[in-house]
Amino acid sequence: EDRRELLNATSFAKVLASKELSVVFLRHGNTGKAETDYDRQLTSLGREQAATAGRSFGREVGAFSSPALCSPAPRCVDTAEIFLEAAGAATRLESVPALYDACFQPAGSALFRELGYAPLHRYLSDGS
């Protein structure tokens, strides 16, 4: 696994060293509940969000370097695949374990179960 991490870091460094580079960050689409954070899956809304983002923002971005990098969490891989397809991007997708904050688990999942996934949004919208 250490070798895999090194290869992923090397791939990332090669992408960053390219002459013209725009770094695009895309958050995964809407997800359902699961026992752990890692296991959350995209809902139909989340799949549509990823496709819509690809058709609009993704096409606006233009050419994508290969590989496109994502977290190995299934919701992130699915979002990236749907986004890239909708954007018309013919690029390879590579999951990078370091992009998923595994050190946050399992305490993070317990915290999110207690607080919910959008407490700041709720606070800003109704002050509670």
N, CA, C and O of each residue as an XYZ file, in Angstrom:
512
protein
N       0.824     -1.194      0.000
C       0.000      0.000      0.000
C       0.871      1.263      0.000
O       0.497      2.265     -0.608
N       2.021      1.226      0.670
C       2.917      2.387      0.669
C       3.382      2.695     -0.748
O       3.490      3.859     -1.134
N       3.657      1.646     -1.523
C       4.081      1.835     -2.914
C       2.956      2.489     -3.724
O       3.209      3.359     -4.558
N       1.726      2.068     -3.476
C       0.566      2.643     -4.170
C       0.444      4.122     -3.839
O       0.185      4.936     -4.726
N       0.627      4.479     -2.569
C       0.585      5.885     -2.154
C       1.660      6.685     -2.885
O       1.404      7.796     -3.349
N       2.865      6.120     -2.987
C       3.957      6.804     -3.669
C       3.633      7.002     -5.143
O       3.897      8.069     -5.696
N       3.063      5.986     -5.783
C       2.687      6.105     -7.196
C       1.614      7.173     -7.376
O       1.667      7.949     -8.330
N       0.645      7.218     -6.470
C      -0.392      8.240     -6.547
C       0.202      9.630     -6.381
O      -0.173     10.554     -7.102
N       1.121      9.789     -5.442
C       1.770     11.085     -5.223
C       2.578     11.477     -6.451
O       2.606     12.648     -6.829
N       3.236     10.505     -7.074
C       4.014     10.778     -8.282
C       3.107     11.212     -9.416
O       3.433     12.156    -10.137
N       1.968     10.540     -9.592
C       1.006     10.927    -10.630
C       0.518     12.351    -10.400
O       0.419     13.144    -11.337
N       0.214     12.665     -9.145
C      -0.259     13.997     -8.802
C       0.814     15.036     -9.112
O       0.510     16.098     -9.656
N       2.068     14.737     -8.768
C       3.169     15.665     -9.033
C       3.347     15.899    -10.531
O       3.631     17.019    -10.955
N       3.181     14.850    -11.329
C       3.302     15.003    -12.783
C       2.215     15.914    -13.338
O       2.476     16.742    -14.211
N       1.007     15.759    -12.832
C      -0.091     16.622    -13.269
C       0.218     18.070    -12.894
O       0.037     18.977    -13.707
N       0.680     18.285    -11.673
C       0.978     19.644    -11.215
C       2.125     20.274    -11.990
O       2.189     21.497    -12.119
N       3.036     19.447    -12.508
C       4.185     19.975    -13.229
C       3.867     20.340    -14.684
O       4.719     20.903    -15.372
N       2.673     20.033    -15.158
C       2.330     20.359    -16.537
C       2.344     21.871    -16.744
O       2.192     22.638    -15.793
N       2.526     22.288    -17.980
C       2.695     23.712    -18.279
C       1.468     24.554    -17.957
O       1.579     25.593    -17.307
N       0.321     24.118    -18.401
C      -0.902     24.863    -18.138
C      -1.817     23.979    -17.299
O      -2.201     22.884    -17.710
N      -2.151     24.473    -16.135
C      -2.921     23.645    -15.231
C      -3.946     24.472    -14.481
O      -3.630     25.509    -13.897
N      -5.154     24.005    -14.509
C      -6.200     24.540    -13.649
C      -6.580     23.425    -12.706
O      -6.847     22.304    -13.138
N      -6.608     23.721    -11.435
C      -7.019     22.719    -10.457
C      -8.500     22.942    -10.174
O      -8.915     24.040     -9.806
N      -9.276     21.901    -10.348
C     -10.714     21.970    -10.156
C     -11.082     21.054     -8.990
O     -10.715     19.879     -8.979
N     -11.790     21.581     -8.034
C     -12.275     20.777     -6.916
C     -13.776     20.588     -7.084
O     -14.513     21.549     -7.306
N     -14.213     19.362     -6.976
C     -15.624     19.032     -7.130
C     -16.049     18.221     -5.926
O     -15.447     17.191     -5.623
N     -17.066     18.669     -5.250
C     -17.597     17.922     -4.111
C     -18.600     16.901     -4.634
O     -19.294     17.139     -5.623
N     -18.663     15.771     -3.958
C     -19.581     14.714     -4.369
C     -21.030     15.204     -4.311
O     -21.346     16.167     -3.612
N     -21.894     14.530     -5.052
C     -23.313     14.860     -5.056
C     -24.002     14.397     -3.784
O     -23.377     13.806     -2.903
N     -25.281     14.668     -3.702
C     -26.107     14.309     -2.565
C     -26.015     12.811     -2.285
O     -26.017     11.996     -3.208
N     -25.935     12.461     -1.008
C     -25.810     11.053     -0.627
C     -26.903     10.649      0.344
O     -27.565     11.481      0.963
N     -27.064      9.352      0.450
C     -27.967      8.798      1.445
C     -27.204      8.485      2.714
O     -25.998      8.719      2.797
N     -27.897      7.963      3.689
C     -27.280      7.598      4.955
C     -26.645      6.223      4.830
O     -27.051      5.405      4.005
N     -25.640      5.985      5.666
C     -24.978      4.679      5.729
C     -24.382      4.521      7.117
O     -24.306      5.477      7.888
N     -23.969      3.322      7.418
C     -23.386      3.041      8.733
C     -22.100      3.845      8.959
O     -21.854      4.324     10.066
N     -21.284      3.991      7.914
C     -20.056      4.783      8.029
C     -20.051      5.854      6.944
O     -20.744      5.738      5.934
N     -19.272      6.876      7.168
C     -19.144      7.952      6.189
C     -18.681      7.410      4.845
O     -19.210      7.783      3.799
N     -17.695      6.532      4.882
C     -17.112      5.997      3.644
C     -18.159      5.315      2.771
O     -18.094      5.397      1.545
N     -19.109      4.651      3.387
C     -20.082      3.837      2.650
C     -21.273      4.600      2.079
O     -22.120      4.005      1.414
N     -21.351      5.912      2.329
C     -22.487      6.654      1.781
C     -22.448      6.603      0.252
O     -21.392      6.751     -0.363
N     -23.623      6.389     -0.345
C     -23.758      6.278     -1.800
C     -24.532      7.481     -2.350
O     -25.319      8.104     -1.638
N     -24.296      7.789     -3.609
C     -25.055      8.859     -4.251
C     -26.528      8.479     -4.352
O     -26.873      7.325     -4.609
N     -27.374      9.458     -4.148
C     -28.807      9.278     -4.402
C     -29.045      9.599     -5.871
O     -28.119     10.007     -6.573
N     -30.270      9.419     -6.341
C     -30.580      9.801     -7.728
C     -30.367     11.304     -7.902
O     -29.914     11.749     -8.957
N     -30.692     12.088     -6.869
C     -30.416     13.526     -6.926
C     -28.917     13.780     -7.054
O     -28.500     14.624     -7.848
N     -28.106     13.064     -6.286
C     -26.658     13.220     -6.349
C     -26.098     12.886     -7.723
O     -25.180     13.551     -8.203
N     -26.654     11.847     -8.362
C     -26.219     11.485     -9.718
C     -26.585     12.589    -10.713
O     -25.800     12.917    -11.603
N     -27.767     13.149    -10.556
C     -28.187     14.240    -11.437
C     -27.342     15.492    -11.195
O     -27.000     16.198    -12.144
N     -27.006     15.770     -9.945
C     -26.147     16.918     -9.641
C     -24.793     16.774    -10.331
O     -24.280     17.734    -10.907
N     -24.219     15.579    -10.274
C     -22.917     15.343    -10.903
C     -23.002     15.523    -12.416
O     -22.115     16.118    -13.027
N     -24.069     15.009    -13.014
C     -24.253     15.136    -14.463
C     -24.464     16.602    -14.859
O     -23.898     17.072    -15.845
N     -25.268     17.303    -14.095
C     -25.518     18.722    -14.386
C     -24.231     19.528    -14.273
O     -23.955     20.390    -15.107
N     -23.446     19.243    -13.237
C     -22.166     19.941    -13.070
C     -21.242     19.660    -14.249
O     -20.551     20.559    -14.728
N     -21.230     18.419    -14.714
C     -20.387     18.081    -15.859
C     -20.822     18.777    -17.131
O     -19.991     19.265    -17.897
N     -22.139     18.824    -17.359
C     -22.660     19.462    -18.576
C     -22.437     20.974    -18.572
O     -22.310     21.580    -19.636
N     -22.388     21.579    -17.407
C     -22.207     23.036    -17.339
C     -20.759     23.366    -16.985
O     -19.963     23.708    -17.861
N     -20.429     23.267    -15.738
C     -19.093     23.629    -15.268
C     -18.002     22.800    -15.932
O     -16.962     23.339    -16.311
N     -18.226     21.504    -16.076
C     -17.218     20.627    -16.668
C     -16.872     20.997    -18.102
O     -15.706     20.959    -18.493
N     -17.868     21.350    -18.874
C     -17.611     21.755    -20.268
C     -16.968     23.124    -20.324
O     -16.211     23.421    -21.248
N     -17.263     23.962    -19.339
C     -16.654     25.288    -19.251
C     -15.160     25.182    -18.967
O     -14.365     25.969    -19.481
N     -14.788     24.206    -18.148
C     -13.381     24.000    -17.793
C     -12.581     23.630    -19.028
O     -11.461     24.106    -19.216
N     -13.149     22.788    -19.861
C     -12.460     22.398    -21.089
C     -11.629     21.146    -20.905
O     -12.093     20.167    -20.321
N     -10.399     21.172    -21.402
C      -9.535     19.988    -21.378
C      -9.150     19.613    -19.956
O      -8.864     20.474    -19.125
N      -9.149     18.313    -19.691
C      -8.752     17.794    -18.389
C      -7.449     17.021    -18.543
O      -7.275     16.263    -19.497
N      -6.544     17.217    -17.605
C      -5.316     16.428    -17.581
C      -5.660     15.016    -17.122
O      -6.651     14.789    -16.428
N      -4.833     14.102    -17.519
C      -5.032     12.735    -17.086
C      -3.857     12.340    -16.202
O      -2.709     12.586    -16.570
N      -4.103     11.756    -15.090
C      -5.398     11.313    -14.593
C      -6.121     12.410    -13.829
O      -5.504     13.349    -13.325
N      -7.444     12.275    -13.753
C      -8.240     13.080    -12.829
C      -8.188     12.319    -11.511
O      -8.295     11.093    -11.496
N      -8.025     13.032    -10.420
C      -7.838     12.391     -9.123
C      -9.088     12.523     -8.263
O      -9.756     13.557     -8.279
N      -9.398     11.470     -7.511
C     -10.537     11.529     -6.607
C     -10.293     10.640     -5.401
O      -9.403      9.790     -5.405
N     -11.087     10.848     -4.384
C     -11.087      9.993     -3.201
C     -11.594      8.609     -3.610
O     -12.372      8.495     -4.557
N     -11.166      7.567     -2.914
C     -11.675      6.232     -3.224
C     -13.079      5.962     -2.669
O     -13.652      4.907     -2.942
N     -13.636      6.892     -1.898
C     -15.002      6.690     -1.385
C     -15.933      6.507     -2.584
O     -15.881      7.298     -3.525
N     -16.774      5.488     -2.566
C     -17.629      5.199     -3.720
C     -18.426      6.408     -4.225
O     -18.580      6.572     -5.435
N     -18.932      7.248     -3.332
C     -19.706      8.417     -3.764
C     -18.838      9.390     -4.557
O     -19.322     10.066     -5.465
N     -17.546      9.456     -4.207
C     -16.633     10.364     -4.905
C     -16.250      9.814     -6.272
O     -16.195     10.554     -7.255
N     -15.986      8.515     -6.329
C     -15.673      7.879     -7.612
C     -16.863      8.013     -8.555
O     -16.698      8.382     -9.718
N     -18.057      7.717     -8.058
C     -19.258      7.818     -8.900
C     -19.474      9.251     -9.375
O     -19.772      9.479    -10.547
N     -19.324     10.210     -8.475
C     -19.489     11.623     -8.862
C     -18.495     11.988     -9.950
O     -18.870     12.599    -10.951
N     -17.240     11.624     -9.769
C     -16.209     11.962    -10.752
C     -16.483     11.308    -12.100
O     -16.352     11.955    -13.138
N     -16.863     10.031    -12.095
C     -17.154      9.336    -13.354
C     -18.314      9.995    -14.092
O     -18.237     10.234    -15.298
N     -19.380     10.285    -13.369
C     -20.558     10.910    -13.990
C     -20.202     12.301    -14.500
O     -20.563     12.665    -15.619
N     -19.496     13.077    -13.684
C     -19.085     14.435    -14.055
C     -18.233     14.417    -15.327
O     -18.511     15.152    -16.275
N     -17.204     13.582    -15.344
C     -16.297     13.545    -16.497
C     -17.014     13.095    -17.770
O     -16.775     13.645    -18.845
N     -17.886     12.104    -17.651
C     -18.641     11.648    -18.820
C     -19.537     12.768    -19.348
O     -19.576     13.017    -20.553
N     -20.255     13.442    -18.450
C     -21.149     14.527    -18.861
C     -20.372     15.708    -19.439
O     -20.887     16.437    -20.288
N     -19.138     15.895    -18.982
C     -18.300     16.985    -19.486
C     -17.670     16.632    -20.831
O     -17.097     17.495    -21.496
N     -17.774     15.368    -21.230
C     -17.151     14.931    -22.476
C     -15.648     14.794    -22.339
O     -14.920     14.877    -23.328
N     -15.183     14.584    -21.121
C     -13.747     14.496    -20.857
C     -13.275     13.051    -21.005
O     -13.747     12.153    -20.308
N     -12.353     12.849    -21.908
C     -11.775     11.521    -22.103
C     -10.487     11.456    -21.290
O      -9.387     11.574    -21.829
N     -10.644     11.270    -20.012
C      -9.486     11.218    -19.130
C      -9.613     10.030    -18.194
O     -10.714      9.577    -17.882
N      -8.499      9.549    -17.766
C      -8.464      8.425    -16.835
C      -8.707      8.953    -15.425
O      -8.223     10.023    -15.057
N      -9.456      8.194    -14.649
C      -9.746      8.559    -13.268
C      -8.903      7.686    -12.349
O      -8.848      6.467    -12.514
N      -8.254      8.311    -11.393
C      -7.426      7.571    -10.445
C      -7.842      7.945     -9.029
O      -7.887      9.123     -8.676
N      -8.146      6.933     -8.223
C      -8.504      7.230     -6.841
C      -7.236      7.277     -5.999
O      -6.344      6.440     -6.136
N      -7.179      8.278     -5.125
C      -6.013      8.526     -4.288
C      -6.463      8.437     -2.821
O      -7.177      9.316     -2.339
N      -6.055      7.397     -2.127
C      -6.499      7.218     -0.747
C      -6.255      8.438      0.147
O      -7.050      8.698      1.050
N      -5.204      9.170     -0.079
C      -4.903     10.337      0.758
C      -5.974     11.422      0.632
O      -6.063     12.301      1.490
N      -6.784     11.374     -0.421
C      -7.839     12.372     -0.581
C      -9.068     12.064      0.263
O      -9.971     12.892      0.380
N      -9.102     10.870      0.852
C     -10.169     10.557      1.800
C      -9.577     10.626      3.190
O      -8.591      9.949      3.479
N     -10.153     11.420      4.037
C      -9.600     11.634      5.365
C      -9.965     10.483      6.291
O     -10.823     10.626      7.161
N      -9.317      9.353      6.104
C      -9.626      8.165      6.880
C      -9.295      8.329      8.360
O      -9.871      7.638      9.200
N      -8.379      9.231      8.689
C      -8.044      9.420     10.101
C      -9.223     10.043     10.851
O      -9.255     10.035     12.081
N     -10.165     10.568     10.126
C     -11.357     11.186     10.703
C     -12.346     10.124     11.169
O     -13.272     10.429     11.921
N     -12.161      8.896     10.735
C     -13.107      7.819     11.003
C     -12.647      6.963     12.166
O     -11.438      6.897     12.390
N     -13.500      6.307     12.920
C     -14.955      6.302     12.857
C     -15.602      7.434     13.656
O     -16.820      7.609     13.614
N     -14.785      8.203     14.384
C     -15.346      9.280     15.210
C     -16.129     10.284     14.366
O     -17.142     10.819     14.817
N     -15.667     10.537     13.154
C     -16.354     11.480     12.280
C     -17.752     11.021     11.935
O     -18.681     11.828     11.912
N     -17.917      9.739     11.666
C     -19.250      9.216     11.352
C     -20.186      9.375     12.536
O     -21.356      9.719     12.368
N     -19.671      9.123     13.739
C     -20.508      9.273     14.938
C     -20.902     10.730     15.132
O     -22.043     11.023     15.490
N     -19.980     11.632     14.901
C     -20.263     13.060     15.031
C     -21.328     13.490     14.020
O     -22.267     14.204     14.372
N     -21.181     13.053     12.756
C     -22.156     13.421     11.740
C     -23.533     12.832     12.034
O     -24.551     13.466     11.754
N     -23.571     11.608     12.605
C     -24.870     11.034     12.971
C     -25.546     11.905     14.029
O     -26.765     12.073     14.016
N     -24.744     12.460     14.948
C     -25.303     13.300     16.006
C     -25.710     14.681     15.494
O     -26.790     15.172     15.822
N     -24.851     15.305     14.692
C     -25.087     16.681     14.235
C     -25.848     16.778     12.922
O     -26.520     17.777     12.663
N     -25.748     15.758     12.103
C     -26.284     15.846     10.746
C     -25.170     16.313      9.817
O     -24.100     16.713     10.276
N     -25.418     16.263      8.537
C     -24.378     16.581      7.566
C     -24.359     18.039      7.157
O     -23.447     18.461      6.445
N     -25.318     18.807      7.577
C     -25.321     20.220      7.161
C     -25.719     21.142      8.311
O     -26.597     21.985      8.130
N     -25.095     21.010      9.505
C     -25.521     21.867     10.611
C     -25.266     23.350     10.348
O     -26.052     24.186     10.793
N     -24.197     23.697      9.644
C     -23.917     25.101      9.360
C     -24.988     25.676      8.443
O     -25.457     26.793      8.663
N     -25.375     24.930      7.423
C     -26.425     25.390      6.508
C     -27.718     25.620      7.281
O     -28.391     26.633      7.088
N     -28.062     24.685      8.148
C     -29.285     24.813      8.940
C     -29.193     26.036      9.845
O     -30.158     26.789      9.971
N     -28.035     26.236     10.476
C     -27.836     27.378     11.353
C     -27.989     28.688     10.580
O     -28.652     29.615     11.045
N     -27.380     28.759      9.410
C     -27.457     29.989      8.629
C     -28.865     30.257      8.114
O     -29.252     31.414      7.949
N     -29.635     29.201      7.859
C     -30.959     29.398      7.299
C     -32.026     29.705      8.361
O     -32.958     30.463      8.090
N     -31.901     29.121      9.578
C     -32.950     29.380     10.576
C     -32.425     29.814     11.941
O     -33.211     30.015     12.867
N     -31.111     29.962     12.080
C     -30.532     30.473     13.312
C     -30.514     29.512     14.469
O     -30.193     29.913     15.588
N     -30.853     28.227     14.238
C     -30.860     27.276     15.373
C     -29.562     26.519     15.468
O     -29.397     25.685     16.358
